[in-house]
Amino acid sequence: MKQPYLMICGENAFTRPGAEVMFKNAGSENKKLVIIPKARHFDLYDGEDYVPTAIENITEFLQKNI
């Protein structure tokens, strides 16, 4: 599959183990997993220390793949 796939997860997120399995099983040839250091799951919704990093990664990924 050539469809780009980006996954962003917090380092301390309770969802991280499942996210890593999903990422590993994603069929895309063009995929990227970003782990945000020290972030928990809900920190990525509105955490001032974490959201900018997520946005930077999303922007970079979209610029390369759209």
FIMAR-126393 format. One record per residue: residue number from 0; x, y, z of N, C-alpha, C in turn; residue in three letters. Coordinates in Angstrom, 1 decimal, always signed. Example, Ala and Ser with C-alpha at 12.3 -4.5 7.8 and 13.67 -1.06 7.14 Angstrom:
% FIMAR-126393
num | n_X | n_Y | n_Z | ca_X | ca_Y | ca_Z | c_X | c_Y | c_Z | residuo
0 | +13.2 | -5.7 | +7.8 | +12.3 | -4.5 | +7.8 | +13.2 | -3.3 | +7.8 | ALA
1 | +12.8 | -2.2 | +7.1 | +13.7 | -1.1 | +7.1 | +12.9 | +0.0 | +7.9 | SER
This chain:
% FIMAR-126393
num | n_X | n_Y | n_Z | ca_X | ca_Y | ca_Z | c_X | c_Y | c_Z | residuo
0 | +0.9 | -1.2 | +0.0 | +0.0 | +0.0 | +0.0 | +0.9 | +1.2 | +0.0 | MET
1 | +0.6 | +2.2 | -0.8 | +1.4 | +3.4 | -0.9 | +0.8 | +4.6 | -0.2 | LYS
2 | -0.3 | +4.4 | +0.5 | -1.0 | +5.5 | +1.2 | -0.1 | +5.9 | +2.4 | GLN
3 | +0.2 | +7.2 | +2.6 | +1.0 | +7.6 | +3.7 | +0.3 | +7.4 | +5.0 | PRO
4 | +1.1 | +7.1 | +6.1 | +0.5 | +6.7 | +7.4 | +1.4 | +7.4 | +8.4 | TYR
5 | +0.8 | +8.2 | +9.2 | +1.5 | +8.9 | +10.3 | +0.8 | +8.5 | +11.6 | LEU
6 | +1.5 | +8.1 | +12.6 | +1.0 | +7.9 | +14.0 | +1.8 | +8.7 | +15.0 | MET
7 | +1.1 | +9.4 | +15.8 | +1.8 | +10.2 | +16.9 | +1.2 | +9.6 | +18.2 | ILE
8 | +2.1 | +9.4 | +19.1 | +1.8 | +8.8 | +20.4 | +2.7 | +9.4 | +21.5 | CYS
9 | +2.1 | +9.5 | +22.7 | +2.9 | +10.0 | +23.8 | +3.7 | +8.9 | +24.4 | GLY
10 | +4.9 | +9.2 | +24.8 | +5.8 | +8.2 | +25.4 | +5.2 | +7.5 | +26.6 | GLU
11 | +4.4 | +8.2 | +27.4 | +3.8 | +7.6 | +28.6 | +2.3 | +7.3 | +28.4 | ASN
12 | +1.8 | +7.3 | +27.2 | +0.4 | +7.1 | +26.9 | +0.0 | +5.7 | +27.2 | ALA
13 | -1.1 | +5.5 | +27.9 | -1.7 | +4.2 | +28.1 | -2.0 | +3.4 | +26.8 | PHE
14 | -2.2 | +4.2 | +25.8 | -2.5 | +3.6 | +24.5 | -1.3 | +3.2 | +23.6 | THR
15 | -0.1 | +3.6 | +24.1 | +1.1 | +3.3 | +23.3 | +1.4 | +1.9 | +22.9 | ARG
16 | +1.2 | +0.9 | +23.8 | +1.4 | -0.5 | +23.3 | +0.5 | -0.9 | +22.1 | PRO
17 | -0.7 | -0.5 | +22.2 | -1.6 | -0.8 | +21.1 | -1.3 | +0.0 | +19.9 | GLY
18 | -0.9 | +1.2 | +20.0 | -0.5 | +2.1 | +18.9 | +0.7 | +1.5 | +18.2 | ALA
19 | +1.7 | +1.0 | +18.9 | +2.9 | +0.4 | +18.3 | +2.5 | -0.9 | +17.6 | GLU
20 | +1.6 | -1.6 | +18.1 | +1.1 | -2.8 | +17.3 | +0.4 | -2.4 | +16.0 | VAL
21 | -0.4 | -1.4 | +16.1 | -1.1 | -1.0 | +14.9 | -0.1 | -0.4 | +13.9 | MET
22 | +0.8 | +0.3 | +14.4 | +1.8 | +0.8 | +13.4 | +2.6 | -0.3 | +12.8 | PHE
23 | +3.0 | -1.2 | +13.6 | +3.8 | -2.4 | +13.0 | +3.0 | -3.1 | +11.9 | LYS
24 | +1.7 | -3.2 | +12.2 | +0.8 | -4.0 | +11.2 | +0.3 | -3.1 | +10.1 | ASN
25 | +0.5 | -1.8 | +10.1 | +0.0 | -1.0 | +9.0 | +0.8 | -1.4 | +7.7 | ALA
26 | +0.0 | -1.6 | +6.7 | +0.5 | -2.1 | +5.4 | +1.2 | -1.0 | +4.5 | GLY
27 | +1.2 | +0.2 | +4.9 | +1.8 | +1.3 | +4.1 | +3.3 | +1.1 | +4.0 | SER
28 | +3.8 | +1.4 | +2.8 | +5.3 | +1.4 | +2.6 | +5.9 | +2.7 | +3.1 | GLU
29 | +5.0 | +3.8 | +3.3 | +5.4 | +5.1 | +3.7 | +4.8 | +5.4 | +5.0 | ASN
30 | +5.4 | +5.0 | +6.1 | +4.8 | +5.3 | +7.4 | +5.8 | +5.8 | +8.4 | LYS
31 | +5.3 | +6.5 | +9.3 | +6.2 | +7.2 | +10.4 | +5.5 | +7.1 | +11.7 | LYS
32 | +6.2 | +6.7 | +12.7 | +5.7 | +6.7 | +14.1 | +6.5 | +7.8 | +14.9 | LEU
33 | +5.8 | +8.7 | +15.5 | +6.4 | +9.7 | +16.3 | +6.0 | +9.5 | +17.8 | VAL
34 | +7.0 | +9.3 | +18.6 | +6.7 | +9.2 | +20.1 | +7.1 | +10.5 | +20.7 | ILE
35 | +6.2 | +11.2 | +21.3 | +6.4 | +12.5 | +22.0 | +6.9 | +12.2 | +23.4 | ILE
36 | +8.2 | +12.6 | +23.7 | +8.8 | +12.4 | +25.0 | +8.0 | +12.9 | +26.1 | PRO
37 | +7.8 | +12.1 | +27.2 | +7.2 | +12.5 | +28.4 | +5.6 | +12.7 | +28.3 | LYS
38 | +5.1 | +12.7 | +27.2 | +3.6 | +13.0 | +27.0 | +2.8 | +11.7 | +27.3 | ALA
39 | +1.7 | +12.0 | +28.0 | +0.7 | +11.0 | +28.2 | -0.4 | +11.1 | +27.1 | ARG
40 | -1.3 | +10.2 | +27.1 | -2.4 | +10.2 | +26.0 | -3.1 | +11.6 | +25.9 | HIS
41 | -3.6 | +12.0 | +27.0 | -4.4 | +13.2 | +26.9 | -3.6 | +14.5 | +26.8 | PHE
42 | -2.3 | +14.5 | +27.1 | -1.5 | +15.6 | +26.9 | -1.4 | +16.1 | +25.4 | ASP
43 | -1.6 | +15.1 | +24.5 | -1.6 | +15.4 | +23.1 | -2.8 | +16.1 | +22.6 | LEU
44 | -3.8 | +16.2 | +23.4 | -5.1 | +16.9 | +23.0 | -4.9 | +18.4 | +23.2 | TYR
45 | -4.3 | +18.9 | +24.3 | -4.2 | +20.3 | +24.5 | -3.0 | +20.7 | +25.4 | ASP
46 | -2.0 | +19.8 | +25.6 | -0.9 | +20.1 | +26.4 | +0.1 | +21.1 | +25.7 | GLY
47 | +0.3 | +22.2 | +26.3 | +1.1 | +23.3 | +25.7 | +2.5 | +22.8 | +25.5 | GLU
48 | +3.0 | +21.8 | +26.3 | +4.4 | +21.3 | +26.1 | +4.5 | +20.3 | +25.0 | ASP
49 | +3.4 | +19.8 | +24.5 | +3.4 | +18.6 | +23.6 | +2.7 | +18.9 | +22.2 | TYR
50 | +1.7 | +19.6 | +22.2 | +0.9 | +19.9 | +21.0 | +1.8 | +20.5 | +19.9 | VAL
51 | +2.6 | +21.5 | +20.2 | +3.5 | +22.1 | +19.1 | +4.4 | +21.0 | +18.4 | PRO
52 | +4.9 | +20.1 | +19.2 | +5.7 | +19.0 | +18.6 | +4.9 | +18.2 | +17.7 | THR
53 | +3.7 | +17.8 | +18.1 | +2.8 | +17.0 | +17.3 | +2.5 | +17.8 | +16.0 | ALA
54 | +2.2 | +19.1 | +16.1 | +1.8 | +19.9 | +14.9 | +3.0 | +20.0 | +14.0 | ILE
55 | +4.2 | +20.1 | +14.5 | +5.4 | +20.2 | +13.6 | +5.5 | +18.9 | +12.8 | GLU
56 | +5.3 | +17.8 | +13.5 | +5.5 | +16.5 | +12.8 | +4.4 | +16.3 | +11.8 | ASN
57 | +3.2 | +16.7 | +12.1 | +2.0 | +16.6 | +11.1 | +2.3 | +17.4 | +9.9 | ILE
58 | +2.7 | +18.7 | +10.2 | +3.0 | +19.6 | +9.1 | +4.1 | +19.1 | +8.1 | THR
59 | +5.2 | +18.6 | +8.7 | +6.3 | +18.1 | +8.0 | +5.8 | +16.8 | +7.1 | GLU
60 | +5.1 | +16.0 | +7.8 | +4.6 | +14.8 | +7.1 | +3.7 | +15.1 | +5.9 | PHE
61 | +2.8 | +16.0 | +6.1 | +1.9 | +16.4 | +5.1 | +2.6 | +17.1 | +3.9 | LEU
62 | +3.5 | +18.0 | +4.3 | +4.3 | +18.7 | +3.2 | +5.1 | +17.7 | +2.3 | GLN
63 | +5.5 | +16.6 | +2.9 | +6.3 | +15.6 | +2.1 | +5.4 | +14.7 | +1.3 | LYS
64 | +4.1 | +14.5 | +1.8 | +3.3 | +13.5 | +1.2 | +2.0 | +14.0 | +0.5 | ASN
65 | +1.8 | +15.2 | +0.4 | +0.7 | +15.7 | -0.3 | +1.1 | +16.5 | -1.5 | ILE
